[in-house]
Amino acid sequence: MSTHDTSSAVPRSSDGTSRVAPGVTSSEAAGVASSEAPGVTAVATLSDDDAAARHGAGSGTAVPGGVVRSDGAAPPGAAAADSRTRPSALRNPWALGLTGIVLPVLLVLVWHVLSTNGTFSPVQLPQPSAVLAAGWELLRSGDLWLHVGISTQRVIVGFLIGSGLGLLLGAWLGLSPWARAIGSPTIGALRAVPSLAWVPLLLLWIGIGENSKVTLVAIGAFFPVYTTVSAALRHVDRHLIEAARSFGLRGVKLFTTVQLPAVLPSVISGLRLALAQAWLFLVAAELLGSSMGLGFLLTDSQNNGRTDRLLLAIVLLAVLGKLTDALLGVFERWTQRRWSVAGAR
């Protein structure tokens, strides 16, 4: 068995060391050498990236060069490559957070200009300072926390009930063709009923207490979750389900282990839509037959000509809606970590 001489594959200097032209990579040099010397095996020095790629061979996550890693860890340099694709101003989390404040500040400035240059009267559009003064007045009397607390409680309880029922019924109709054929037309018709149409019926059936308001919020939270879950489950990969069944997964175990993680992004989107819908239905519930809450504050301020308190209620609804949506974002990240760890195992 003969060995090939590799010394002629790469040009050498007078001192016997290998020499590669500037700007030419080792792989290009090897290609040139092999083309100039047929039958000669070219030896190229591995770069750091090549060594890292070969070191990760046999794993399951894709890295540059076709190498994959199964431990779920990001390849070295992947975060740096991702950060290079984003603008430099958005790489810092603090800078990213400050960027999101720019538009609200501009809106407040426009609000201040329109309320002071004569475009709107103080009754039509009070100054931002007048709205802050109205908030401080309600805060000192203790009414502000009462309105915020009761509205938040109604939204949370109604959201949990409505989204839970939407998840269960959406899963049932999404997985069962017979249930979908029977129940989907009726639920689709009920989804088109406006929120205010439910108010007099609930007041007649349940009364003017808390139960009617929580029920209306639950109705608003039910339909987005039901729609997204039932639609997403119908499009789960059938090969994935068949593979899970071959391992003995059936019923609830199949749903929680395979089908629910597969539609998790759709579920989170449905939950966020349901939360926004819950705040909308809350205002509809508190506009009629209520003595507390932000919806009542809206109606009471309109009747008394307190536009400053009316704008305060609108701002509080916006802030509370954003805060609750941010909490759902935390839940979304937790579920992603939980299912990714479970999948890796």
Contacts in CASP RR format, 6 or more apart in sequence:
PFRMAT RR
TARGET T0000
AUTHOR 0000-0000-0000
METHOD contacts of the structure
MODEL  1
MSTHDTSSAVPRSSDGTSRVAPGVTSSEAAGVASSEAPGVTAVATLSDDD
AAARHGAGSGTAVPGGVVRSDGAAPPGAAAADSRTRPSALRNPWALGLTG
IVLPVLLVLVWHVLSTNGTFSPVQLPQPSAVLAAGWELLRSGDLWLHVGI
STQRVIVGFLIGSGLGLLLGAWLGLSPWARAIGSPTIGALRAVPSLAWVP
LLLLWIGIGENSKVTLVAIGAFFPVYTTVSAALRHVDRHLIEAARSFGLR
GVKLFTTVQLPAVLPSVISGLRLALAQAWLFLVAAELLGSSMGLGFLLTD
SQNNGRTDRLLLAIVLLAVLGKLTDALLGVFERWTQRRWSVAGAR
4 39 0 8 1.000
4 40 0 8 1.000
4 41 0 8 1.000
5 40 0 8 1.000
6 40 0 8 1.000
6 41 0 8 1.000
6 42 0 8 1.000
6 43 0 8 1.000
8 33 0 8 1.000
8 37 0 8 1.000
8 40 0 8 1.000
9 30 0 8 1.000
9 33 0 8 1.000
9 34 0 8 1.000
9 37 0 8 1.000
9 40 0 8 1.000
9 41 0 8 1.000
9 42 0 8 1.000
9 43 0 8 1.000
10 18 0 8 1.000
10 19 0 8 1.000
10 20 0 8 1.000
10 29 0 8 1.000
10 30 0 8 1.000
10 33 0 8 1.000
10 42 0 8 1.000
10 43 0 8 1.000
11 18 0 8 1.000
11 19 0 8 1.000
11 20 0 8 1.000
12 18 0 8 1.000
12 19 0 8 1.000
13 19 0 8 1.000
20 26 0 8 1.000
20 29 0 8 1.000
21 29 0 8 1.000
24 32 0 8 1.000
25 47 0 8 1.000
26 44 0 8 1.000
26 45 0 8 1.000
26 46 0 8 1.000
26 47 0 8 1.000
27 44 0 8 1.000
29 42 0 8 1.000
29 44 0 8 1.000
30 42 0 8 1.000
30 43 0 8 1.000
30 44 0 8 1.000
31 42 0 8 1.000
33 40 0 8 1.000
33 42 0 8 1.000
34 40 0 8 1.000
34 41 0 8 1.000
34 42 0 8 1.000
46 54 0 8 1.000
49 64 0 8 1.000
52 63 0 8 1.000
52 75 0 8 1.000
52 76 0 8 1.000
53 63 0 8 1.000
53 64 0 8 1.000
53 65 0 8 1.000
53 66 0 8 1.000
53 67 0 8 1.000
54 67 0 8 1.000
56 63 0 8 1.000
56 67 0 8 1.000
56 69 0 8 1.000
57 67 0 8 1.000
58 67 0 8 1.000
58 68 0 8 1.000
58 69 0 8 1.000
58 70 0 8 1.000
59 67 0 8 1.000
59 68 0 8 1.000
59 69 0 8 1.000
59 70 0 8 1.000
59 71 0 8 1.000
60 68 0 8 1.000
60 69 0 8 1.000
60 70 0 8 1.000
60 71 0 8 1.000
60 72 0 8 1.000
61 68 0 8 1.000
61 69 0 8 1.000
61 70 0 8 1.000
61 71 0 8 1.000
61 72 0 8 1.000
61 73 0 8 1.000
61 74 0 8 1.000
61 75 0 8 1.000
62 68 0 8 1.000
62 69 0 8 1.000
62 75 0 8 1.000
63 69 0 8 1.000
63 75 0 8 1.000
63 78 0 8 1.000
64 75 0 8 1.000
69 75 0 8 1.000
70 344 0 8 1.000
71 344 0 8 1.000
72 340 0 8 1.000
72 344 0 8 1.000
83 91 0 8 1.000
89 95 0 8 1.000
89 99 0 8 1.000
90 96 0 8 1.000
90 99 0 8 1.000
108 128 0 8 1.000
111 125 0 8 1.000
111 128 0 8 1.000
112 127 0 8 1.000
112 128 0 8 1.000
114 120 0 8 1.000
114 125 0 8 1.000
115 122 0 8 1.000
115 125 0 8 1.000
115 126 0 8 1.000
115 127 0 8 1.000
115 128 0 8 1.000
116 127 0 8 1.000
119 125 0 8 1.000
122 130 0 8 1.000
122 307 0 8 1.000
123 305 0 8 1.000
123 307 0 8 1.000
124 307 0 8 1.000
125 307 0 8 1.000
126 134 0 8 1.000
126 307 0 8 1.000
126 308 0 8 1.000
126 311 0 8 1.000
130 308 0 8 1.000
131 308 0 8 1.000
131 311 0 8 1.000
131 312 0 8 1.000
131 315 0 8 1.000
133 308 0 8 1.000
134 306 0 8 1.000
134 308 0 8 1.000
134 309 0 8 1.000
134 312 0 8 1.000
135 144 0 8 1.000
135 309 0 8 1.000
135 312 0 8 1.000
138 144 0 8 1.000
138 147 0 8 1.000
138 309 0 8 1.000
138 312 0 8 1.000
139 145 0 8 1.000
146 292 0 8 1.000
146 293 0 8 1.000
147 292 0 8 1.000
147 293 0 8 1.000
147 294 0 8 1.000
147 296 0 8 1.000
147 297 0 8 1.000
147 313 0 8 1.000
147 316 0 8 1.000
148 293 0 8 1.000
148 294 0 8 1.000
148 316 0 8 1.000
148 320 0 8 1.000
149 293 0 8 1.000
150 292 0 8 1.000
150 293 0 8 1.000
151 282 0 8 1.000
151 286 0 8 1.000
151 293 0 8 1.000
151 294 0 8 1.000
151 295 0 8 1.000
151 320 0 8 1.000
152 320 0 8 1.000
152 324 0 8 1.000
154 210 0 8 1.000
154 213 0 8 1.000
154 214 0 8 1.000
154 217 0 8 1.000
154 282 0 8 1.000
154 285 0 8 1.000
154 286 0 8 1.000
155 217 0 8 1.000
155 275 0 8 1.000
155 278 0 8 1.000
155 279 0 8 1.000
155 282 0 8 1.000
155 320 0 8 1.000
155 324 0 8 1.000
157 214 0 8 1.000
157 217 0 8 1.000
158 214 0 8 1.000
158 215 0 8 1.000
158 217 0 8 1.000
158 218 0 8 1.000
158 221 0 8 1.000
158 278 0 8 1.000
159 217 0 8 1.000
159 218 0 8 1.000
159 221 0 8 1.000
159 274 0 8 1.000
159 275 0 8 1.000
159 278 0 8 1.000
161 214 0 8 1.000
161 218 0 8 1.000
161 221 0 8 1.000
162 217 0 8 1.000
162 218 0 8 1.000
162 219 0 8 1.000
162 220 0 8 1.000
162 221 0 8 1.000
162 222 0 8 1.000
162 225 0 8 1.000
162 274 0 8 1.000
163 221 0 8 1.000
163 222 0 8 1.000
163 225 0 8 1.000
163 271 0 8 1.000
163 274 0 8 1.000
164 225 0 8 1.000
165 218 0 8 1.000
165 222 0 8 1.000
165 226 0 8 1.000
166 222 0 8 1.000
166 223 0 8 1.000
166 225 0 8 1.000
166 226 0 8 1.000
166 229 0 8 1.000
167 225 0 8 1.000
167 226 0 8 1.000
167 229 0 8 1.000
167 267 0 8 1.000
169 187 0 8 1.000
169 222 0 8 1.000
169 226 0 8 1.000
169 230 0 8 1.000
170 225 0 8 1.000
170 226 0 8 1.000
170 229 0 8 1.000
170 230 0 8 1.000
170 233 0 8 1.000
171 229 0 8 1.000
171 230 0 8 1.000
171 233 0 8 1.000
171 255 0 8 1.000
171 260 0 8 1.000
172 179 0 8 1.000
173 179 0 8 1.000
173 180 0 8 1.000
173 183 0 8 1.000
173 184 0 8 1.000
173 187 0 8 1.000
173 226 0 8 1.000
173 230 0 8 1.000
174 180 0 8 1.000
174 229 0 8 1.000
174 230 0 8 1.000
174 231 0 8 1.000
174 233 0 8 1.000
174 234 0 8 1.000
175 233 0 8 1.000
175 255 0 8 1.000
175 259 0 8 1.000
180 230 0 8 1.000
180 234 0 8 1.000
184 230 0 8 1.000
187 223 0 8 1.000
187 226 0 8 1.000
190 223 0 8 1.000
191 223 0 8 1.000
191 227 0 8 1.000
195 216 0 8 1.000
195 219 0 8 1.000
195 220 0 8 1.000
195 280 0 8 1.000
195 281 0 8 1.000
195 284 0 8 1.000
196 284 0 8 1.000
198 216 0 8 1.000
198 219 0 8 1.000
199 216 0 8 1.000
199 284 0 8 1.000
199 285 0 8 1.000
199 287 0 8 1.000
199 288 0 8 1.000
200 288 0 8 1.000
202 212 0 8 1.000
202 215 0 8 1.000
202 216 0 8 1.000
203 212 0 8 1.000
203 288 0 8 1.000
203 289 0 8 1.000
205 212 0 8 1.000
206 212 0 8 1.000
206 215 0 8 1.000
208 289 0 8 1.000
212 285 0 8 1.000
213 282 0 8 1.000
213 285 0 8 1.000
213 286 0 8 1.000
213 290 0 8 1.000
216 281 0 8 1.000
216 282 0 8 1.000
216 284 0 8 1.000
216 285 0 8 1.000
217 278 0 8 1.000
217 281 0 8 1.000
217 282 0 8 1.000
217 285 0 8 1.000
219 281 0 8 1.000
220 274 0 8 1.000
220 277 0 8 1.000
220 278 0 8 1.000
220 280 0 8 1.000
220 281 0 8 1.000
221 274 0 8 1.000
221 275 0 8 1.000
221 277 0 8 1.000
221 278 0 8 1.000
221 281 0 8 1.000
222 274 0 8 1.000
223 274 0 8 1.000
223 277 0 8 1.000
224 270 0 8 1.000
224 271 0 8 1.000
224 273 0 8 1.000
224 274 0 8 1.000
224 277 0 8 1.000
225 267 0 8 1.000
225 270 0 8 1.000
225 271 0 8 1.000
225 273 0 8 1.000
225 274 0 8 1.000
227 270 0 8 1.000
228 266 0 8 1.000
228 267 0 8 1.000
228 269 0 8 1.000
228 270 0 8 1.000
228 273 0 8 1.000
229 263 0 8 1.000
229 266 0 8 1.000
229 267 0 8 1.000
229 270 0 8 1.000
231 266 0 8 1.000
232 262 0 8 1.000
232 263 0 8 1.000
232 266 0 8 1.000
232 267 0 8 1.000
233 259 0 8 1.000
233 263 0 8 1.000
236 258 0 8 1.000
236 259 0 8 1.000
236 262 0 8 1.000
236 263 0 8 1.000
237 262 0 8 1.000
240 258 0 8 1.000
240 262 0 8 1.000
241 254 0 8 1.000
241 258 0 8 1.000
241 259 0 8 1.000
244 254 0 8 1.000
244 257 0 8 1.000
244 258 0 8 1.000
245 254 0 8 1.000
249 257 0 8 1.000
249 258 0 8 1.000
260 267 0 8 1.000
261 339 0 8 1.000
261 342 0 8 1.000
261 343 0 8 1.000
264 335 0 8 1.000
264 336 0 8 1.000
264 339 0 8 1.000
268 328 0 8 1.000
268 329 0 8 1.000
268 331 0 8 1.000
268 332 0 8 1.000
268 335 0 8 1.000
271 328 0 8 1.000
272 325 0 8 1.000
272 328 0 8 1.000
275 321 0 8 1.000
275 324 0 8 1.000
275 325 0 8 1.000
275 328 0 8 1.000
276 321 0 8 1.000
276 325 0 8 1.000
279 317 0 8 1.000
279 320 0 8 1.000
279 321 0 8 1.000
279 324 0 8 1.000
282 294 0 8 1.000
282 295 0 8 1.000
283 294 0 8 1.000
283 295 0 8 1.000
283 298 0 8 1.000
283 317 0 8 1.000
286 293 0 8 1.000
286 294 0 8 1.000
286 295 0 8 1.000
286 296 0 8 1.000
286 298 0 8 1.000
286 299 0 8 1.000
287 295 0 8 1.000
287 296 0 8 1.000
287 298 0 8 1.000
287 299 0 8 1.000
290 296 0 8 1.000
290 299 0 8 1.000
294 313 0 8 1.000
294 316 0 8 1.000
294 317 0 8 1.000
294 320 0 8 1.000
295 313 0 8 1.000
297 309 0 8 1.000
297 310 0 8 1.000
297 312 0 8 1.000
297 313 0 8 1.000
298 310 0 8 1.000
298 313 0 8 1.000
298 314 0 8 1.000
300 306 0 8 1.000
300 309 0 8 1.000
301 307 0 8 1.000
301 308 0 8 1.000
301 309 0 8 1.000
301 310 0 8 1.000
301 313 0 8 1.000
302 310 0 8 1.000
END
